[in-house]
């Protein structure tokens, strides 16, 4: 992310980060598979002196490429490497390479694919493939680190706490610009016994939540001893309305027993407490899913939308579409589209009103559209524009967001993904004037368990359970 100066001397993000990570992740996936296949061909050329690969070897290479695609994508080698060492990634890659070749050998023996394949070729394929993949990663990482060292694709961060570990955190991140984390400052807690140098003090813990929200901070690092549970809980409570990644820097330096439960960033052990599931390639997968399905669905329903538009226009004076400000991912506001179901002046006197059973504000056509959820169809245009997803928590109006975030625990966590047309809550009956806490539980369950398959399952169930409903009005 790029940064611009603000009044208090810190830096605020002006360009969203994450797109480079997604592109690099996709490049690594494609590059690994290409290197795997090319290594098999090159090993054959070196072993036999020509590049005209024999049928048996070509069959094994092609099957190996398919196996590599499955195994590599099932591992953790494509997670964000921001701050991780090349050596640790190379070790992970070597382990995955061994699994691929072991499975491929079992496959060749079980199905008698090929006959008397050269052992020297197998060894050359393994070495060339693994070496090529490691070199490719080093080049990609070097390019990414250089970009981040120039201040691009950096993520804004604040530190909570002032102790030796917090100072080490600030110093390490300042020295290692390639990690792509820009420390904007730090907040003091009641447990502090010192001051941090190298970063401005931004205030006390009571200001944390407001600052993170207003400056759109991407990461919050809690640098406090584990025994300060009250201060940690207070910091997390301050951040209950925020969608920033929250990381705990525990007092674990040198304690190797707990390394399996923590993540290393620039050599620092941290525990990620909160993070959106839509990172790296997952973000690209979700975007492609949304745009592709929205385009196809709009093509299919365009005649129906045209008929509805005519009916809305004839039902009462005013525009066909109703635009309403809603809140989506990272608390960003957008104009959500609906077919207009009420007269244009329906809320001039009452203001924003929560829809409830028995109200008489809708037109005859509008009442039917609401009951069948057909008024929501224009939101596929929002999906195509990138404002919404097909599947996700339903967006709410800003006035109700401000009301509910102080009434419903974890309400703001729904904004860690894009708002959706349908969702896990809706197909489970939690829509309209129903228990809002139950709805948020479903939204959080969706965020915790997001996958492409889960999205497709929700879309499938929506065809049977998501349109006509007793709570749709």
MARGUVO-261150 format. One line per field, with one value per residue (C-alpha): residue number from 1; residue in one letter; chain; z negated, x, y. Coordinates in Angstrom, 2 decimals, always signed. Example, Ala and Ser with C-alpha at 12.3 -4.5 7.8 and 13.67 -1.06 7.14 Angstrom:
k = [1,2]
r = [A,S]
c = [A,A]
pz = [-7.80,-7.14]
px = [+12.30,+13.67]
py = [-4.50,-1.06]
# end
This chain:
k = [1,2,3,4,5,6,7,8,9,10,11,12,13,14,15,16,17,18,19,20,21,22,23,24,25,26,27,28,29,30,31,32,33,34,35,36,37,38,39,40,41,42,43,44,45,46,47,48,49,50,51,52,53,54,55,56,57,58,59,60,61,62,63,64,65,66,67,68,69,70,71,72,73,74,75,76,77,78,79,80,81,82,83,84,85,86,87,88,89,90,91,92,93,94,95,96,97,98,99,100,101,102,103,104,105,106,107,108,109,110,111,112,113,114,115,116,117,118,119,120,121,122,123,124,125,126,127,128,129,130,131,132,133,134,135,136,137,138,139,140,141,142,143,144,145,146,147,148,149,150,151,152,153,154,155,156,157,158,159,160,161,162,163,164,165,166,167,168,169,170,171,172,173,174,175,176,177,178,179,180,181,182,183,184,185,186,187,188,189,190,191,192,193,194,195,196,197,198,199,200,201,202,203,204,205,206,207,208,209,210,211,212,213,214,215,216,217,218,219,220,221,222,223,224,225,226,227,228,229,230,231,232,233,234,235,236,237,238,239,240,241,242,243,244,245,246,247,248,249,250,251,252,253,254,255,256,257,258,259,260,261,262,263,264,265,266,267,268,269,270,271,272,273,274,275,276,277,278,279,280,281,282,283,284,285,286,287,288,289,290,291,292,293,294,295,296,297,298,299,300,301,302,303,304,305,306,307,308,309,310,311,312,313,314,315,316,317,318,319,320,321,322,323,324,325,326,327,328,329,330,331,332,333,334,335,336,337,338,339,340,341,342,343,344,345,346,347,348,349,350,351,352,353,354,355,356,357,358,359,360,361,362,363,364,365,366,367,368,369,370,371,372,373,374,375,376,377,378,379,380,381,382,383,384,385,386,387,388,389,390,391,392,393,394,395,396,397,398,399,400,401,402,403,404,405,406,407,408,409,410,411,412,413,414,415,416,417,418,419,420,421,422,423,424,425,426,427,428,429,430,431,432,433,434,435,436,437,438,439,440,441,442,443,444,445,446,447,448,449,450,451,452,453,454,455,456,457,458,459,460,461,462,463,464,465,466,467,468,469,470,471,472,473]
r = [X,X,X,X,X,X,X,X,X,X,X,X,X,X,X,X,X,X,X,X,X,X,X,X,X,X,X,X,X,X,X,X,X,X,X,X,X,X,X,X,X,X,X,X,X,X,X,X,X,X,X,X,X,X,X,X,X,X,X,X,X,X,X,X,X,X,X,X,X,X,X,X,X,X,X,X,X,X,X,X,X,X,X,X,X,X,X,X,X,X,X,X,X,X,X,X,X,X,X,X,X,X,X,X,X,X,X,X,X,X,X,X,X,X,X,X,X,X,X,X,X,X,X,X,X,X,X,X,X,X,X,X,X,X,X,X,X,X,X,X,X,X,X,X,X,X,X,X,X,X,X,X,X,X,X,X,X,X,X,X,X,X,X,X,X,X,X,X,X,X,X,X,X,X,X,X,X,X,X,X,X,X,X,X,X,X,X,X,X,X,X,X,X,X,X,X,X,X,X,X,X,X,X,X,X,X,X,X,X,X,X,X,X,X,X,X,X,X,X,X,X,X,X,X,X,X,X,X,X,X,X,X,X,X,X,X,X,X,X,X,X,X,X,X,X,X,X,X,X,X,X,X,X,X,X,X,X,X,X,X,X,X,X,X,X,X,X,X,X,X,X,X,X,X,X,X,X,X,X,X,X,X,X,X,X,X,X,X,X,X,X,X,X,X,X,X,X,X,X,X,X,X,X,X,X,X,X,X,X,X,X,X,X,X,X,X,X,X,X,X,X,X,X,X,X,X,X,X,X,X,X,X,X,X,X,X,X,X,X,X,X,X,X,X,X,X,X,X,X,X,X,X,X,X,X,X,X,X,X,X,X,X,X,X,X,X,X,X,X,X,X,X,X,X,X,X,X,X,X,X,X,X,X,X,X,X,X,X,X,X,X,X,X,X,X,X,X,X,X,X,X,X,X,X,X,X,X,X,X,X,X,X,X,X,X,X,X,X,X,X,X,X,X,X,X,X,X,X,X,X,X,X,X,X,X,X,X,X,X,X,X,X,X,X,X,X,X,X,X,X,X,X,X,X,X,X,X,X,X,X,X,X,X,X,X,X,X,X,X,X,X,X,X]
c = [A,A,A,A,A,A,A,A,A,A,A,A,A,A,A,A,A,A,A,A,A,A,A,A,A,A,A,A,A,A,A,A,A,A,A,A,A,A,A,A,A,A,A,A,A,A,A,A,A,A,A,A,A,A,A,A,A,A,A,A,A,A,A,A,A,A,A,A,A,A,A,A,A,A,A,A,A,A,A,A,A,A,A,A,A,A,A,A,A,A,A,A,A,A,A,A,A,A,A,A,A,A,A,A,A,A,A,A,A,A,A,A,A,A,A,A,A,A,A,A,A,A,A,A,A,A,A,A,A,A,A,A,A,A,A,A,A,A,A,A,A,A,A,A,A,A,A,A,A,A,A,A,A,A,A,A,A,A,A,A,A,A,A,A,A,A,A,A,A,A,A,A,A,A,A,A,A,A,A,A,A,A,A,A,A,A,A,A,A,A,A,A,A,A,A,A,A,A,A,A,A,A,A,A,A,A,A,A,A,A,A,A,A,A,A,A,A,A,A,A,A,A,A,A,A,A,A,A,A,A,A,A,A,A,A,A,A,A,A,A,A,A,A,A,A,A,A,A,A,A,A,A,A,A,A,A,A,A,A,A,A,A,A,A,A,A,A,A,A,A,A,A,A,A,A,A,A,A,A,A,A,A,A,A,A,A,A,A,A,A,A,A,A,A,A,A,A,A,A,A,A,A,A,A,A,A,A,A,A,A,A,A,A,A,A,A,A,A,A,A,A,A,A,A,A,A,A,A,A,A,A,A,A,A,A,A,A,A,A,A,A,A,A,A,A,A,A,A,A,A,A,A,A,A,A,A,A,A,A,A,A,A,A,A,A,A,A,A,A,A,A,A,A,A,A,A,A,A,A,A,A,A,A,A,A,A,A,A,A,A,A,A,A,A,A,A,A,A,A,A,A,A,A,A,A,A,A,A,A,A,A,A,A,A,A,A,A,A,A,A,A,A,A,A,A,A,A,A,A,A,A,A,A,A,A,A,A,A,A,A,A,A,A,A,A,A,A,A,A,A,A,A,A,A,A,A,A,A,A,A,A,A,A,A,A,A,A,A,A,A,A,A,A]
pz = [+0.00,+0.64,-2.14,-2.44,-5.35,-7.80,-10.37,-13.28,-11.38,-10.83,-7.52,-6.28,-3.47,-0.17,+1.95,+0.75,+0.34,+1.10,+4.88,+5.36,+2.96,+4.93,+8.26,+6.88,+5.38,+8.73,+10.48,+8.07,+8.66,+12.42,+12.24,+10.02,+12.36,+15.45,+13.76,+12.66,+16.20,+17.80,+15.33,+16.41,+20.07,+19.32,+17.23,+20.15,+22.57,+20.27,+19.73,+23.33,+25.37,+27.19,+26.36,+28.25,+25.07,+25.40,+24.82,+21.48,+20.06,+21.46,+19.79,+16.40,+16.71,+17.60,+14.72,+12.42,+13.38,+12.46,+9.17,+8.42,+8.96,+6.39,+3.75,+3.90,+3.65,+0.66,-1.29,-2.82,-0.33,+1.20,-1.94,-2.22,-2.82,-4.03,-6.53,-6.32,-5.52,-2.16,-3.94,-5.73,-2.47,-0.65,-3.33,-2.94,+0.83,+0.56,-1.65,+0.85,+3.72,+1.91,+1.33,+5.02,+6.21,+3.69,+4.76,+8.42,+7.91,+6.19,+9.08,+11.69,+9.90,+9.14,+12.66,+14.46,+16.29,+18.48,+18.23,+16.95,+16.45,+15.86,+12.18,+13.19,+14.99,+11.81,+9.75,+12.32,+12.53,+8.74,+8.42,+11.42,+10.46,+6.82,+7.67,+10.31,+7.96,+5.20,+7.61,+9.06,+5.57,+4.67,+7.77,+7.10,+3.43,+4.32,+6.70,+4.13,+1.36,+3.56,+4.30,+0.58,-0.30,+1.95,-0.20,+2.17,+1.18,-2.48,-5.22,-7.91,-11.49,-15.06,-18.14,-21.50,-24.51,-25.44,-26.59,-25.24,-22.92,-21.53,-20.98,-19.21,-17.01,-15.98,-15.36,-13.29,-11.10,-10.56,-9.50,-7.30,-4.88,-2.64,-5.13,-3.84,-7.24,-8.06,-11.79,-12.18,-15.95,-19.28,-22.06,-25.77,-28.25,-32.04,-32.06,-30.33,-32.17,-29.40,-26.18,-22.61,-20.33,-16.55,-16.36,-17.61,-20.59,-19.40,-22.77,-25.40,-24.88,-24.99,-21.63,-19.86,-18.30,-17.05,-15.53,-13.77,-12.25,-11.19,-9.69,-8.13,-9.82,-8.33,-11.29,-15.08,-16.97,-20.66,-22.31,-25.88,-28.27,-28.41,-32.11,-31.24,-30.26,-31.33,-29.07,-26.15,-26.63,-26.79,-23.53,-21.77,-23.08,-21.65,-18.28,-18.28,-15.53,-13.40,-10.53,-10.86,-11.31,-15.04,-16.02,-19.46,-20.01,-23.11,-25.33,-23.55,-22.12,-22.49,-23.68,-20.90,-22.41,-21.23,-17.73,-16.20,-17.55,-16.36,-13.04,-12.23,-10.54,-9.98,-12.56,-15.19,-16.72,-16.49,-16.95,-14.47,-16.36,-13.52,-9.75,-6.72,-4.79,-1.49,-1.12,+1.71,+4.28,+2.29,+3.01,+6.75,+6.67,+4.94,+7.40,+10.45,+8.99,+8.39,+11.74,+13.82,+12.09,+11.97,+15.70,+16.55,+14.20,+15.59,+19.10,+17.99,+16.02,+18.27,+19.86,+16.36,+15.17,+18.19,+17.34,+13.69,+14.73,+16.83,+13.97,+11.46,+13.81,+14.32,+10.61,+9.42,+10.58,+10.08,+11.15,+11.71,+9.39,+5.76,+4.58,+0.90,-0.94,-2.59,-4.39,-3.03,-3.34,-5.61,-6.45,-2.92,-1.85,+1.54,+3.32,+3.34,+6.14,+5.81,+7.88,+6.30,+4.21,+2.47,+3.54,+3.85,+0.74,-1.54,-4.04,-3.86,-7.14,-8.95,-7.97,-7.93,-9.20,-9.81,-7.57,-9.54,-8.94,-8.30,-7.03,-4.11,-2.53,+0.58,+3.83,+5.05,+7.43,+4.75,+2.18,+4.61,+5.45,+1.77,+0.95,+3.74,+3.25,+6.91,+5.85,+5.04,+8.62,+9.59,+6.96,+9.49,+11.13,+7.81,+7.88,+11.43,+10.34,+7.40,+4.63,+3.44,+3.63,+4.57,+1.21,-1.98,-4.97,-3.98,-4.01,-6.32,-6.21,-8.05,-10.59,-11.64,-11.64,-14.20,-16.26,-16.12,-16.62,-20.25,-20.84,-19.18,-20.14,-17.16,-14.85,-12.92,-12.12,-9.28,-7.43,-7.11,-3.75,-1.05,-1.60,+0.37,+2.10,+0.26,-2.66,-5.23,-7.52,-4.81,-3.74,-7.42,-7.80,-9.59,-7.47,-7.90,-11.45,-13.08,-15.83,-14.76,-17.08,-15.38,-12.00,-13.05,-14.35,-10.87,-9.21,-11.42,-10.75,-7.02,-7.39,-9.48,-7.01,-3.68,-0.61,+3.04,+2.42,-0.51,+1.72,+4.43,+1.85,+0.50,+4.05,+4.73,+1.51,+2.32,+5.40,+3.05,-0.23,+0.50,+2.50,+1.09,-2.72,-5.49,-6.76,-3.35,-3.37]
px = [+0.00,+1.22,+1.12,+0.37,+1.22,-1.52,-1.74,-0.18,+2.97,+2.10,+1.21,-2.18,-2.84,-4.08,-3.89,-5.13,-2.46,-2.76,-3.12,+0.62,+0.55,-2.32,-0.51,+2.74,+0.91,-0.69,+2.68,+4.26,+1.49,+1.85,+5.65,+5.99,+3.92,+5.79,+9.16,+8.08,+7.18,+10.17,+12.54,+11.28,+11.94,+15.36,+16.37,+15.43,+17.49,+20.52,+20.15,+19.54,+20.98,+17.81,+14.59,+12.20,+10.66,+9.58,+5.91,+6.43,+8.42,+5.97,+3.09,+4.84,+5.75,+2.18,+0.74,+3.39,+2.36,-1.26,-0.16,+2.04,-0.89,-2.94,-0.23,+1.31,-2.06,-2.93,+0.13,+1.16,+3.87,+1.70,+0.82,+2.11,+5.89,+6.05,+8.92,+9.53,+13.00,+13.91,+15.47,+12.23,+10.29,+12.90,+12.59,+8.81,+9.17,+11.64,+9.20,+6.37,+8.66,+9.49,+5.79,+5.04,+7.79,+6.91,+3.26,+4.29,+6.56,+3.73,+1.43,+3.96,+4.50,+0.82,-0.43,+2.71,+3.07,+6.18,+8.84,+12.37,+12.42,+15.91,+16.77,+19.25,+16.41,+14.27,+17.09,+17.81,+14.12,+13.91,+17.08,+16.39,+12.76,+13.43,+16.44,+14.48,+11.55,+13.82,+15.68,+12.38,+11.10,+14.30,+13.94,+10.24,+10.90,+13.81,+11.63,+8.84,+11.25,+12.76,+9.30,+8.46,+11.80,+10.79,+7.69,+5.23,+2.82,+3.53,+0.95,+0.36,+0.73,+0.59,+2.19,+0.44,+2.74,+6.21,+8.68,+11.91,+9.98,+7.97,+11.18,+12.74,+9.65,+9.89,+13.64,+13.39,+10.57,+12.37,+15.57,+13.82,+11.89,+11.50,+9.00,+6.57,+5.25,+5.22,+4.98,+2.91,+3.38,+2.57,-0.03,+0.71,-0.89,-1.07,+1.52,+4.23,+7.45,+9.32,+9.02,+9.60,+12.07,+11.90,+8.14,+5.81,+3.56,-0.05,-1.79,-3.19,-4.98,-8.34,-7.56,-6.56,-9.89,-10.76,-7.29,-7.21,-10.65,-10.10,-6.63,-7.55,-4.63,-4.01,-2.29,-2.26,+0.63,-0.04,+3.40,+2.48,+3.50,+1.01,+0.42,-1.10,-4.36,-6.47,-4.55,-4.66,-8.41,-8.83,-6.91,-8.97,-12.14,-10.97,-10.62,-14.00,-15.29,-12.14,-11.28,-7.49,-5.32,-4.55,-1.27,+0.06,+3.82,+4.15,+7.19,+8.39,+11.77,+14.10,+11.38,+11.47,+8.76,+6.05,+7.39,+4.78,+1.96,+3.30,+4.16,+7.43,+7.43,+10.86,+12.20,+9.64,+7.24,+3.65,+0.18,-2.42,-5.66,-7.81,-7.44,-9.69,-9.84,-9.63,-5.88,-3.53,-4.92,-8.15,-8.93,-8.44,-10.54,-13.39,-13.20,-13.21,-16.09,-18.13,-17.50,-17.97,-21.17,-22.62,-22.02,-23.65,-26.59,-27.23,-27.31,-29.90,-32.15,-31.95,-35.42,-36.93,-35.21,-36.60,-40.15,-39.70,-38.33,-41.43,-43.71,-41.91,-42.11,-45.87,-46.57,-45.64,-43.73,-39.99,-36.84,-36.68,-33.71,-33.45,-29.94,-29.15,-25.85,-24.64,-21.46,-19.25,-15.70,-13.36,-16.28,-16.27,-19.55,-21.18,-24.47,-26.48,-29.01,-32.54,-35.67,-37.68,-40.49,-41.82,-42.92,-39.96,-40.97,-41.60,-38.83,-38.88,-40.76,-39.79,-36.11,-34.33,-36.74,-36.08,-38.40,-41.01,-44.06,-47.38,-46.02,-47.88,-45.13,-44.53,-46.46,-48.40,-45.61,-43.02,-44.70,-44.54,-40.90,-39.97,-41.86,-40.08,-36.74,-36.82,-36.08,-32.53,-31.67,-29.94,-27.30,-25.66,-24.63,-23.00,-21.16,-19.97,-18.71,-16.81,-18.88,-20.40,-20.00,-22.69,-22.18,-21.41,-23.03,-25.90,-24.88,-26.56,-27.18,-24.58,-27.12,-27.98,-24.31,-23.60,-26.55,-25.89,-22.12,-22.62,-25.48,-24.36,-20.99,-18.67,-21.14,-18.38,-16.58,-19.05,-17.20,-14.03,-15.37,-17.44,-21.17,-23.24,-26.57,-27.13,-25.39,-25.28,-27.60,-30.20,-30.52,-30.83,-33.84,-32.16,-33.41,-35.85,-36.92,-35.24,-32.65,-29.74,-27.29,-28.07,-27.56,-24.13,-23.23,-23.98,-21.96,-18.95,-19.29,-19.19,-16.08,-14.33,-15.15,-15.01,-14.08,-15.11,-17.05,-18.92,-19.88,-21.22,-23.18,-24.81,-25.69,-27.25,-29.32,-30.41,-32.24,-34.53,-34.50,-33.34,-36.11,-39.62,-39.52,-41.96,-39.52,-39.13,-41.10]
py = [+0.00,+3.56,+6.16,+9.86,+12.16,+13.10,+15.88,+14.02,+13.11,+9.47,+7.91,+6.77,+4.32,+5.70,+2.54,-0.86,-3.52,-7.21,-7.20,-7.79,-10.74,-12.23,-11.83,-13.23,-16.20,-16.94,-16.55,-19.06,-21.59,-21.37,-21.21,-24.29,-26.44,-25.21,-25.79,-29.28,-30.29,-28.55,-30.23,-33.66,-32.82,-31.29,-34.31,-36.57,-34.45,-34.58,-38.33,-39.42,-36.55,-35.46,-33.60,-35.90,-37.37,-40.99,-41.85,-43.62,-40.72,-38.14,-39.98,-40.00,-36.30,-35.30,-37.31,-35.87,-32.33,-33.08,-34.63,-31.60,-29.25,-31.17,-31.70,-28.22,-26.50,-28.66,-27.48,-24.18,-23.21,-20.48,-18.58,-15.03,-15.09,-11.47,-11.60,-15.35,-16.75,-18.28,-21.27,-22.20,-21.99,-24.09,-26.79,-26.81,-27.01,-29.91,-31.82,-31.29,-32.35,-35.61,-36.30,-35.72,-38.05,-40.76,-40.69,-40.64,-43.67,-45.56,-44.67,-45.86,-49.18,-49.81,-49.12,-50.31,-47.01,-47.17,-49.87,-49.72,-45.96,-44.57,-44.07,-41.38,-39.58,-39.74,-38.27,-35.54,-34.64,-34.26,-32.17,-29.92,-29.40,-28.57,-26.40,-24.52,-23.94,-22.61,-20.29,-19.07,-18.29,-16.46,-14.28,-13.57,-12.84,-10.58,-8.57,-8.33,-7.34,-4.63,-3.24,-3.19,-1.61,+1.31,+1.83,+0.18,-2.61,-1.79,-2.28,+0.29,-0.95,+0.31,-1.24,-1.51,-1.62,-0.37,-3.01,-4.57,-6.87,-3.96,-1.97,-4.93,-5.19,-1.52,-1.75,-4.93,-3.63,-0.32,-2.12,-4.67,-2.50,-5.54,-6.96,-4.32,-3.21,+0.51,+1.28,+4.46,+4.68,+3.08,+3.21,+3.12,+0.70,+0.63,-2.16,-0.09,+0.68,+2.50,+4.52,+3.35,+5.09,+5.19,+5.59,+8.37,+7.82,+8.06,+8.10,+5.78,+2.50,+4.30,+5.95,+2.72,+1.73,+5.21,+5.71,+2.34,+2.95,+6.57,+5.92,+2.54,+0.78,-2.69,-4.39,-4.00,-5.61,-6.27,-6.36,-7.25,-10.03,-12.90,-12.26,-8.87,-10.53,-7.55,-5.16,-7.60,-8.01,-4.23,-3.81,-6.49,-4.84,-1.51,-3.23,-4.97,-2.65,-2.88,-5.18,-4.84,-7.93,-8.29,-9.93,-10.75,-10.57,-12.79,-13.05,-16.21,-15.25,-18.23,-20.62,-23.22,-25.42,-23.03,-22.36,-24.67,-22.49,-19.16,-17.56,-15.84,-12.44,-10.88,-13.35,-12.33,-14.89,-13.64,-15.09,-13.95,-13.34,-12.05,-12.15,-12.11,-15.42,-13.52,-13.17,-13.97,-16.36,-16.84,-13.21,-13.78,-16.98,-15.13,-12.21,-14.51,-16.52,-13.36,-11.69,-14.84,-16.00,-12.46,-12.04,-15.37,-14.80,-11.31,-12.78,-15.35,-13.00,-9.94,-10.60,-10.97,-7.77,-5.92,-7.03,-6.05,-2.64,-1.98,-3.09,-0.83,+2.14,+1.64,+1.05,+4.56,+7.64,+7.58,+5.74,+1.99,+1.48,+2.48,+3.33,+3.01,+3.48,+0.30,-0.85,-3.66,-5.05,-3.03,-0.71,+0.74,+2.33,+1.79,+2.42,-0.81,-1.24,-2.58,-2.43,+0.39,-1.12,+2.02,+5.51,+7.89,+9.87,+6.87,+7.76,+11.55,+11.86,+8.67,+8.52,+5.17,+2.51,-1.19,-3.25,-5.21,-7.35,-5.61,-2.31,-0.72,+1.40,-0.74,-0.47,-3.52,-4.44,-3.62,-5.87,-8.79,-8.07,-8.01,-11.18,-13.06,-11.23,-10.19,-6.61,-7.81,-8.87,-5.57,-6.34,-8.65,-5.37,-4.40,-7.73,-7.12,-3.66,-5.19,-3.60,-6.89,-10.66,-13.14,-14.89,-13.01,-11.28,-9.02,-5.33,-2.86,+0.89,+3.01,+4.30,+0.73,-0.32,+2.41,+1.19,-2.54,-2.50,-1.46,-3.88,-7.12,-8.70,-9.17,-7.40,-5.61,-8.86,-9.40,-6.65,-8.76,-9.99,-8.34,-8.07,-10.58,-11.01,-14.28,-15.90,-18.67,-16.69,-16.15,-19.79,-20.75,-18.48,-15.55,-12.69,-9.83,-9.08,-12.09,-12.58,-10.38,-12.16,-15.50,-13.86,-12.60,-16.08,-17.46,-14.69,-15.41,-19.13,-18.38,-16.21,-18.86,-21.64,-19.83,-21.86,-21.90,-25.11,-23.53,-20.57,-22.86,-24.88,-21.71,-20.58,-24.00,-23.87,-20.32,-21.64,-23.59,-21.63,-18.11,-16.42,-16.76,-16.67,-15.74,-13.08,-11.39,-8.17]
# end
